[in-house]
């Protein structure tokens, strides 16, 4: 299940939890929340800043690149590349 982030739509009327923002796990099939589960004030869904992406620890070797299905080219001259 994905984690969604919500924050109070009206910070002056929300509780401490929704004014600071909160995370909740919900199935994708359920509609977005419209109210805080504690104080019932209106909330809005946030776009997450913490997007994870795979990290590459170092450059791939020619062998690793070929095993992954990439074509490896090496520059031989101006505008001329050779397939390794």
Backbone atoms as SQL, in Angstrom:
CREATE TABLE atoms (id INTEGER PRIMARY KEY, chain TEXT, resi INTEGER, resn TEXT, atom TEXT, x REAL, y REAL, z REAL);
INSERT INTO atoms VALUES
  (1, 'A', 1, 'UNK', 'N', 0.841, -1.185, 0.000),
  (2, 'A', 1, 'UNK', 'CA', 0.000, 0.000, 0.000),
  (3, 'A', 1, 'UNK', 'C', 0.882, 1.242, 0.000),
  (4, 'A', 2, 'UNK', 'N', 0.523, 2.228, -0.777),
  (5, 'A', 2, 'UNK', 'CA', 1.307, 3.458, -0.813),
  (6, 'A', 2, 'UNK', 'C', 1.057, 4.325, 0.422),
  (7, 'A', 3, 'UNK', 'N', 2.008, 5.188, 0.700),
  (8, 'A', 3, 'UNK', 'CA', 1.893, 6.140, 1.800),
  (9, 'A', 3, 'UNK', 'C', 1.543, 7.498, 1.213),
  (10, 'A', 4, 'UNK', 'N', 0.481, 8.110, 1.731),
  (11, 'A', 4, 'UNK', 'CA', 0.044, 9.425, 1.276),
  (12, 'A', 4, 'UNK', 'C', 0.303, 10.447, 2.373),
  (13, 'A', 5, 'UNK', 'N', 0.608, 11.676, 1.977),
  (14, 'A', 5, 'UNK', 'CA', 0.832, 12.763, 2.924),
  (15, 'A', 5, 'UNK', 'C', -0.305, 13.765, 2.805),
  (16, 'A', 6, 'UNK', 'N', -0.802, 14.208, 3.955),
  (17, 'A', 6, 'UNK', 'CA', -1.883, 15.185, 4.003),
  (18, 'A', 6, 'UNK', 'C', -1.509, 16.309, 4.955),
  (19, 'A', 7, 'UNK', 'N', -2.086, 17.480, 4.738),
  (20, 'A', 7, 'UNK', 'CA', -1.901, 18.632, 5.617),
  (21, 'A', 7, 'UNK', 'C', -3.223, 19.404, 5.662),
  (22, 'A', 8, 'UNK', 'N', -3.425, 20.130, 6.732),
  (23, 'A', 8, 'UNK', 'CA', -4.669, 20.867, 6.914),
  (24, 'A', 8, 'UNK', 'C', -4.847, 21.917, 5.820),
  (25, 'A', 9, 'UNK', 'N', -6.056, 21.998, 5.280),
  (26, 'A', 9, 'UNK', 'CA', -6.359, 23.018, 4.273),
  (27, 'A', 9, 'UNK', 'C', -6.527, 24.388, 4.939),
  (28, 'A', 10, 'UNK', 'N', -6.896, 24.396, 6.231),
  (29, 'A', 10, 'UNK', 'CA', -7.064, 25.630, 7.005),
  (30, 'A', 10, 'UNK', 'C', -6.286, 25.473, 8.311),
  (31, 'A', 11, 'UNK', 'N', -5.012, 25.888, 8.352),
  (32, 'A', 11, 'UNK', 'CA', -4.168, 25.655, 9.521),
  (33, 'A', 11, 'UNK', 'C', -4.695, 26.266, 10.821),
  (34, 'A', 12, 'UNK', 'N', -5.509, 27.291, 10.744),
  (35, 'A', 12, 'UNK', 'CA', -6.008, 27.927, 11.965),
  (36, 'A', 12, 'UNK', 'C', -7.049, 27.069, 12.678),
  (37, 'A', 13, 'UNK', 'N', -7.778, 26.234, 11.968),
  (38, 'A', 13, 'UNK', 'CA', -8.845, 25.439, 12.572),
  (39, 'A', 13, 'UNK', 'C', -8.471, 23.977, 12.784),
  (40, 'A', 14, 'UNK', 'N', -7.333, 23.524, 12.275),
  (41, 'A', 14, 'UNK', 'CA', -6.964, 22.119, 12.384),
  (42, 'A', 14, 'UNK', 'C', -6.333, 21.780, 13.720),
  (43, 'A', 15, 'UNK', 'N', -6.231, 20.488, 13.998),
  (44, 'A', 15, 'UNK', 'CA', -5.553, 20.019, 15.209),
  (45, 'A', 15, 'UNK', 'C', -4.040, 20.056, 14.998),
  (46, 'A', 16, 'UNK', 'N', -3.297, 19.720, 16.028),
  (47, 'A', 16, 'UNK', 'CA', -1.830, 19.736, 15.950),
  (48, 'A', 16, 'UNK', 'C', -1.320, 18.759, 14.899),
  (49, 'A', 17, 'UNK', 'N', -1.962, 17.631, 14.754),
  (50, 'A', 17, 'UNK', 'CA', -1.520, 16.599, 13.805),
  (51, 'A', 17, 'UNK', 'C', -1.675, 17.069, 12.360),
  (52, 'A', 18, 'UNK', 'N', -2.855, 17.568, 12.012),
  (53, 'A', 18, 'UNK', 'CA', -3.074, 17.918, 10.597),
  (54, 'A', 18, 'UNK', 'C', -2.446, 19.262, 10.223),
  (55, 'A', 19, 'UNK', 'N', -2.217, 20.160, 11.176),
  (56, 'A', 19, 'UNK', 'CA', -1.552, 21.417, 10.824),
  (57, 'A', 19, 'UNK', 'C', -0.075, 21.194, 10.530),
  (58, 'A', 20, 'UNK', 'N', 0.535, 20.185, 11.163),
  (59, 'A', 20, 'UNK', 'CA', 1.941, 19.855, 10.895),
  (60, 'A', 20, 'UNK', 'C', 2.068, 18.899, 9.720),
  (61, 'A', 21, 'UNK', 'N', 1.000, 18.226, 9.382),
  (62, 'A', 21, 'UNK', 'CA', 1.013, 17.249, 8.295),
  (63, 'A', 21, 'UNK', 'C', 1.172, 15.841, 8.847),
  (64, 'A', 22, 'UNK', 'N', 0.594, 14.877, 8.159),
  (65, 'A', 22, 'UNK', 'CA', 0.684, 13.488, 8.593),
  (66, 'A', 22, 'UNK', 'C', 0.725, 12.568, 7.389),
  (67, 'A', 23, 'UNK', 'N', 1.199, 11.347, 7.620),
  (68, 'A', 23, 'UNK', 'CA', 1.277, 10.310, 6.585),
  (69, 'A', 23, 'UNK', 'C', 0.311, 9.202, 6.948),
  (70, 'A', 24, 'UNK', 'N', -0.267, 8.586, 5.945),
  (71, 'A', 24, 'UNK', 'CA', -1.187, 7.480, 6.182),
  (72, 'A', 24, 'UNK', 'C', -1.098, 6.500, 5.012),
  (73, 'A', 25, 'UNK', 'N', -1.160, 5.210, 5.342),
  (74, 'A', 25, 'UNK', 'CA', -1.172, 4.166, 4.310),
  (75, 'A', 25, 'UNK', 'C', -2.600, 3.887, 3.921),
  (76, 'A', 26, 'UNK', 'N', -2.862, 3.932, 2.620),
  (77, 'A', 26, 'UNK', 'CA', -4.210, 3.682, 2.110),
  (78, 'A', 26, 'UNK', 'C', -4.109, 2.917, 0.804),
  (79, 'A', 27, 'UNK', 'N', -5.061, 2.035, 0.548),
  (80, 'A', 27, 'UNK', 'CA', -5.068, 1.341, -0.750),
  (81, 'A', 27, 'UNK', 'C', -5.262, 2.334, -1.892),
  (82, 'A', 28, 'UNK', 'N', -4.727, 2.015, -3.034),
  (83, 'A', 28, 'UNK', 'CA', -4.829, 2.871, -4.210),
  (84, 'A', 28, 'UNK', 'C', -6.289, 3.011, -4.654),
  (85, 'A', 29, 'UNK', 'N', -7.090, 2.009, -4.397),
  (86, 'A', 29, 'UNK', 'CA', -8.477, 2.009, -4.846),
  (87, 'A', 29, 'UNK', 'C', -9.372, 2.950, -4.036),
  (88, 'A', 30, 'UNK', 'N', -8.930, 3.376, -2.856),
  (89, 'A', 30, 'UNK', 'CA', -9.759, 4.267, -2.031),
  (90, 'A', 30, 'UNK', 'C', -9.585, 5.712, -2.466),
  (91, 'A', 31, 'UNK', 'N', -10.635, 6.509, -2.404),
  (92, 'A', 31, 'UNK', 'CA', -10.518, 7.922, -2.802),
  (93, 'A', 31, 'UNK', 'C', -9.668, 8.703, -1.799),
  (94, 'A', 32, 'UNK', 'N', -9.105, 9.848, -2.207),
  (95, 'A', 32, 'UNK', 'CA', -8.288, 10.649, -1.289),
  (96, 'A', 32, 'UNK', 'C', -9.103, 11.111, -0.079),
  (97, 'A', 33, 'UNK', 'N', -8.414, 11.250, 1.046),
  (98, 'A', 33, 'UNK', 'CA', -9.076, 11.733, 2.262),
  (99, 'A', 33, 'UNK', 'C', -9.482, 13.189, 2.071),
  (100, 'A', 34, 'UNK', 'N', -10.592, 13.566, 2.657),
  (101, 'A', 34, 'UNK', 'CA', -11.053, 14.944, 2.594),
  (102, 'A', 34, 'UNK', 'C', -11.044, 15.611, 3.961),
  (103, 'A', 35, 'UNK', 'N', -11.048, 14.804, 5.037),
  (104, 'A', 35, 'UNK', 'CA', -11.049, 15.359, 6.389),
  (105, 'A', 35, 'UNK', 'C', -10.013, 14.653, 7.247),
  (106, 'A', 36, 'UNK', 'N', -9.548, 15.351, 8.273),
  (107, 'A', 36, 'UNK', 'CA', -8.598, 14.789, 9.239),
  (108, 'A', 36, 'UNK', 'C', -9.313, 13.707, 10.045),
  (109, 'A', 37, 'UNK', 'N', -8.664, 12.562, 10.276),
  (110, 'A', 37, 'UNK', 'CA', -9.327, 11.499, 11.035),
  (111, 'A', 37, 'UNK', 'C', -9.564, 11.879, 12.505),
  (112, 'A', 38, 'UNK', 'N', -8.833, 12.863, 13.041),
  (113, 'A', 38, 'UNK', 'CA', -9.005, 13.242, 14.446),
  (114, 'A', 38, 'UNK', 'C', -9.979, 14.396, 14.643),
  (115, 'A', 39, 'UNK', 'N', -9.747, 15.508, 13.949),
  (116, 'A', 39, 'UNK', 'CA', -10.547, 16.717, 14.203),
  (117, 'A', 39, 'UNK', 'C', -11.605, 16.973, 13.134),
  (118, 'A', 40, 'UNK', 'N', -11.620, 16.199, 12.077),
  (119, 'A', 40, 'UNK', 'CA', -12.598, 16.305, 10.986),
  (120, 'A', 40, 'UNK', 'C', -12.520, 17.619, 10.197),
  (121, 'A', 41, 'UNK', 'N', -11.389, 18.341, 10.286),
  (122, 'A', 41, 'UNK', 'CA', -11.190, 19.542, 9.466),
  (123, 'A', 41, 'UNK', 'C', -10.739, 19.124, 8.070),
  (124, 'A', 42, 'UNK', 'N', -10.924, 19.988, 7.098),
  (125, 'A', 42, 'UNK', 'CA', -10.557, 19.684, 5.710),
  (126, 'A', 42, 'UNK', 'C', -9.039, 19.537, 5.577),
  (127, 'A', 43, 'UNK', 'N', -8.617, 18.534, 4.808),
  (128, 'A', 43, 'UNK', 'CA', -7.195, 18.320, 4.533),
  (129, 'A', 43, 'UNK', 'C', -6.988, 18.243, 3.025),
  (130, 'A', 44, 'UNK', 'N', -5.736, 18.470, 2.604),
  (131, 'A', 44, 'UNK', 'CA', -5.390, 18.331, 1.192),
  (132, 'A', 44, 'UNK', 'C', -4.182, 17.413, 1.079),
  (133, 'A', 45, 'UNK', 'N', -4.125, 16.694, -0.035),
  (134, 'A', 45, 'UNK', 'CA', -3.032, 15.746, -0.268),
  (135, 'A', 45, 'UNK', 'C', -1.809, 16.503, -0.759),
  (136, 'A', 46, 'UNK', 'N', -0.632, 16.131, -0.234),
  (137, 'A', 46, 'UNK', 'CA', 0.626, 16.756, -0.631),
  (138, 'A', 46, 'UNK', 'C', 1.333, 15.897, -1.665),
  (139, 'A', 47, 'UNK', 'N', 2.158, 16.531, -2.455),
  (140, 'A', 47, 'UNK', 'CA', 3.053, 15.817, -3.367),
  (141, 'A', 47, 'UNK', 'C', 4.343, 15.558, -2.593),
  (142, 'A', 48, 'UNK', 'N', 4.746, 14.312, -2.512),
  (143, 'A', 48, 'UNK', 'CA', 5.928, 13.950, -1.735),
  (144, 'A', 48, 'UNK', 'C', 7.196, 14.499, -2.354),
  (145, 'A', 49, 'UNK', 'N', 8.089, 14.953, -1.500),
  (146, 'A', 49, 'UNK', 'CA', 9.390, 15.434, -1.957),
  (147, 'A', 49, 'UNK', 'C', 10.411, 14.312, -1.944),
  (148, 'A', 50, 'UNK', 'N', 10.201, 13.332, -1.116),
  (149, 'A', 50, 'UNK', 'CA', 11.162, 12.253, -0.951),
  (150, 'A', 50, 'UNK', 'C', 10.935, 11.111, -1.910),
  (151, 'A', 51, 'UNK', 'N', 11.263, 11.284, -3.146),
  (152, 'A', 51, 'UNK', 'CA', 11.125, 10.228, -4.132),
  (153, 'A', 51, 'UNK', 'C', 12.411, 9.429, -4.163),
  (154, 'A', 52, 'UNK', 'N', 12.297, 8.140, -4.077),
  (155, 'A', 52, 'UNK', 'CA', 13.487, 7.302, -4.092),
  (156, 'A', 52, 'UNK', 'C', 13.783, 6.837, -5.506),
  (157, 'A', 53, 'UNK', 'N', 15.046, 6.735, -5.806),
  (158, 'A', 53, 'UNK', 'CA', 15.477, 6.224, -7.096),
  (159, 'A', 53, 'UNK', 'C', 16.663, 5.308, -6.855),
  (160, 'A', 54, 'UNK', 'N', 16.877, 4.359, -7.724),
  (161, 'A', 54, 'UNK', 'CA', 17.998, 3.453, -7.516),
  (162, 'A', 54, 'UNK', 'C', 19.320, 4.199, -7.575),
  (163, 'A', 55, 'UNK', 'N', 20.230, 3.804, -6.717),
  (164, 'A', 55, 'UNK', 'CA', 21.532, 4.458, -6.680),
  (165, 'A', 55, 'UNK', 'C', 22.572, 3.523, -7.292),
  (166, 'A', 56, 'UNK', 'N', 23.414, 4.078, -8.118),
  (167, 'A', 56, 'UNK', 'CA', 24.503, 3.318, -8.713),
  (168, 'A', 56, 'UNK', 'C', 25.755, 3.693, -7.954),
  (169, 'A', 57, 'UNK', 'N', 26.424, 2.683, -7.389),
  (170, 'A', 57, 'UNK', 'CA', 27.585, 2.959, -6.547),
  (171, 'A', 57, 'UNK', 'C', 28.796, 3.408, -7.362),
  (172, 'A', 58, 'UNK', 'N', 28.861, 3.024, -8.577),
  (173, 'A', 58, 'UNK', 'CA', 29.989, 3.413, -9.414),
  (174, 'A', 58, 'UNK', 'C', 29.666, 3.157, -10.865),
  (175, 'A', 59, 'UNK', 'N', 30.552, 3.544, -11.760),
  (176, 'A', 59, 'UNK', 'CA', 30.271, 3.297, -13.173),
  (177, 'A', 59, 'UNK', 'C', 30.256, 1.800, -13.472),
  (178, 'A', 60, 'UNK', 'N', 29.406, 1.415, -14.395),
  (179, 'A', 60, 'UNK', 'CA', 29.322, 0.013, -14.780),
  (180, 'A', 60, 'UNK', 'C', 30.502, -0.355, -15.666),
  (181, 'A', 61, 'UNK', 'N', 30.962, -1.569, -15.522),
  (182, 'A', 61, 'UNK', 'CA', 32.022, -2.045, -16.410),
  (183, 'A', 61, 'UNK', 'C', 31.393, -2.412, -17.752),
  (184, 'A', 62, 'UNK', 'N', 32.237, -2.602, -18.745),
  (185, 'A', 62, 'UNK', 'CA', 31.761, -2.975, -20.074),
  (186, 'A', 62, 'UNK', 'C', 31.025, -4.312, -19.991),
  (187, 'A', 63, 'UNK', 'N', 31.541, -5.242, -19.220),
  (188, 'A', 63, 'UNK', 'CA', 30.913, -6.554, -19.070),
  (189, 'A', 63, 'UNK', 'C', 29.544, -6.429, -18.417),
  (190, 'A', 64, 'UNK', 'N', 29.451, -5.626, -17.345),
  (191, 'A', 64, 'UNK', 'CA', 28.172, -5.431, -16.664),
  (192, 'A', 64, 'UNK', 'C', 27.148, -4.784, -17.590),
  (193, 'A', 65, 'UNK', 'N', 27.590, -3.807, -18.374),
  (194, 'A', 65, 'UNK', 'CA', 26.687, -3.122, -19.294),
  (195, 'A', 65, 'UNK', 'C', 26.170, -4.079, -20.360),
  (196, 'A', 66, 'UNK', 'N', 27.029, -4.926, -20.879),
  (197, 'A', 66, 'UNK', 'CA', 26.616, -5.900, -21.899),
  (198, 'A', 66, 'UNK', 'C', 25.648, -6.922, -21.312),
  (199, 'A', 67, 'UNK', 'N', 25.906, -7.368, -20.066),
  (200, 'A', 67, 'UNK', 'CA', 25.003, -8.321, -19.413),
  (201, 'A', 67, 'UNK', 'C', 23.622, -7.707, -19.187),
  (202, 'A', 68, 'UNK', 'N', 23.588, -6.399, -18.967),
  (203, 'A', 68, 'UNK', 'CA', 22.313, -5.701, -18.751),
  (204, 'A', 68, 'UNK', 'C', 21.590, -5.417, -20.059),
  (205, 'A', 69, 'UNK', 'N', 22.217, -5.719, -21.198),
  (206, 'A', 69, 'UNK', 'CA', 21.562, -5.552, -22.485),
  (207, 'A', 69, 'UNK', 'C', 21.884, -4.254, -23.201),
  (208, 'A', 70, 'UNK', 'N', 22.869, -3.493, -22.714),
  (209, 'A', 70, 'UNK', 'CA', 23.238, -2.241, -23.359),
  (210, 'A', 70, 'UNK', 'C', 24.270, -2.487, -24.447),
  (211, 'A', 71, 'UNK', 'N', 24.289, -1.615, -25.446),
  (212, 'A', 71, 'UNK', 'CA', 25.315, -1.629, -26.478),
  (213, 'A', 71, 'UNK', 'C', 26.391, -0.656, -26.039),
  (214, 'A', 72, 'UNK', 'N', 27.608, -1.126, -25.991),
  (215, 'A', 72, 'UNK', 'CA', 28.715, -0.305, -25.534),
  (216, 'A', 72, 'UNK', 'C', 29.498, 0.194, -26.742),
  (217, 'A', 73, 'UNK', 'N', 29.652, 1.498, -26.852),
  (218, 'A', 73, 'UNK', 'CA', 30.394, 2.114, -27.947),
  (219, 'A', 73, 'UNK', 'C', 31.596, 2.858, -27.382),
  (220, 'A', 74, 'UNK', 'N', 32.684, 2.876, -28.158),
  (221, 'A', 74, 'UNK', 'CA', 33.888, 3.612, -27.770),
  (222, 'A', 74, 'UNK', 'C', 34.238, 4.588, -28.885),
  (223, 'A', 75, 'UNK', 'N', 34.558, 5.814, -28.514),
  (224, 'A', 75, 'UNK', 'CA', 34.877, 6.838, -29.507),
  (225, 'A', 75, 'UNK', 'C', 36.274, 6.574, -30.060),
  (226, 'A', 76, 'UNK', 'N', 36.378, 6.463, -31.376),
  (227, 'A', 76, 'UNK', 'CA', 37.652, 6.214, -32.042),
  (228, 'A', 76, 'UNK', 'C', 38.203, 7.475, -32.691),
  (229, 'A', 77, 'UNK', 'N', 37.354, 8.270, -33.287),
  (230, 'A', 77, 'UNK', 'CA', 37.763, 9.471, -34.000),
  (231, 'A', 77, 'UNK', 'C', 36.602, 10.451, -33.900),
  (232, 'A', 78, 'UNK', 'N', 36.777, 11.622, -34.454),
  (233, 'A', 78, 'UNK', 'CA', 35.726, 12.637, -34.421),
  (234, 'A', 78, 'UNK', 'C', 34.491, 12.119, -35.149),
  (235, 'A', 79, 'UNK', 'N', 33.425, 11.827, -34.376),
  (236, 'A', 79, 'UNK', 'CA', 32.178, 11.342, -34.963),
  (237, 'A', 79, 'UNK', 'C', 32.192, 9.877, -35.330),
  (238, 'A', 80, 'UNK', 'N', 33.265, 9.129, -34.973),
  (239, 'A', 80, 'UNK', 'CA', 33.353, 7.717, -35.302),
  (240, 'A', 80, 'UNK', 'C', 33.395, 6.914, -34.005),
  (241, 'A', 81, 'UNK', 'N', 32.443, 5.981, -33.873),
  (242, 'A', 81, 'UNK', 'CA', 32.380, 5.138, -32.695),
  (243, 'A', 81, 'UNK', 'C', 32.471, 3.686, -33.112),
  (244, 'A', 82, 'UNK', 'N', 33.070, 2.881, -32.268),
  (245, 'A', 82, 'UNK', 'CA', 33.223, 1.452, -32.543),
  (246, 'A', 82, 'UNK', 'C', 32.477, 0.654, -31.474),
  (247, 'A', 83, 'UNK', 'N', 31.752, -0.340, -31.912),
  (248, 'A', 83, 'UNK', 'CA', 31.017, -1.194, -30.988),
  (249, 'A', 83, 'UNK', 'C', 31.998, -2.144, -30.315),
  (250, 'A', 84, 'UNK', 'N', 31.937, -2.227, -29.005),
  (251, 'A', 84, 'UNK', 'CA', 32.831, -3.151, -28.263),
  (252, 'A', 84, 'UNK', 'C', 32.190, -4.494, -28.092);
